[in-house]
């Protein structure tokens, strides 16, 4: 596991984004700015504007089978 930095750019992107939940925007832009291609969440509906793959842990485990 790696802890990613939340930068000023990430905060600015989250504030100016279409994400309704600020914290979701921070998580999303921290991931995208770090080159992450998949994001795991329990709440898919909050990431409808995402341009990377967003899935639940259960979906990821099913895909690995």
C-alpha positions in Angstrom: 0.0 0.0 0.0 1.1 3.5 -0.8 -0.3 6.7 0.7 -0.7 9.3 -2.0 -0.3 13.0 -1.5 -3.2 15.4 -1.6 -1.8 18.4 -3.4 -3.0 21.9 -4.0 -3.8 20.9 -7.6 -6.0 18.0 -6.4 -7.9 20.4 -4.1 -8.4 22.9 -6.9 -9.6 20.1 -9.3 -12.0 18.7 -6.7 -13.5 22.2 -5.9 -14.0 23.0 -9.6 -15.3 19.6 -10.6 -18.8 18.2 -11.1 -18.4 15.9 -8.0 -21.2 16.6 -5.6 -19.2 15.3 -2.7 -15.9 17.2 -2.1 -14.2 14.2 -0.5 -15.1 12.0 -3.4 -13.5 14.6 -5.7 -10.4 14.6 -3.6 -10.1 10.8 -3.8 -10.8 10.7 -7.5 -8.3 13.5 -8.4 -5.6 12.1 -6.1 -6.0 8.8 -8.0 -6.0 10.3 -11.5 -3.1 12.7 -10.8 -1.1 9.7 -9.5 -1.8 7.6 -12.6 -4.2 5.2 -10.9 -6.5 3.5 -13.4 -9.0 1.9 -11.0 -10.7 3.2 -8.0 -12.5 1.1 -5.4 -15.6 2.4 -3.5 -18.7 1.3 -1.8 -20.7 4.1 -3.4 -20.6 3.9 -7.2 -23.3 6.5 -7.8 -21.0 9.2 -6.4 -18.5 8.6 -9.3 -20.8 8.9 -12.3 -18.6 11.6 -13.8 -15.4 9.5 -13.4 -13.3 8.9 -16.5 -11.4 6.0 -14.9 -12.7 2.6 -13.9 -14.6 2.7 -10.6 -15.9 -0.4 -9.0 -16.8 -2.0 -5.7 -14.3 -4.4 -4.0 -16.9 -7.2 -4.7 -16.8 -6.4 -8.4 -13.0 -6.5 -8.4 -12.9 -9.8 -6.7 -15.4 -11.3 -9.2 -13.4 -10.0 -12.1 -10.3 -11.7 -10.8 -11.9 -15.2 -10.9 
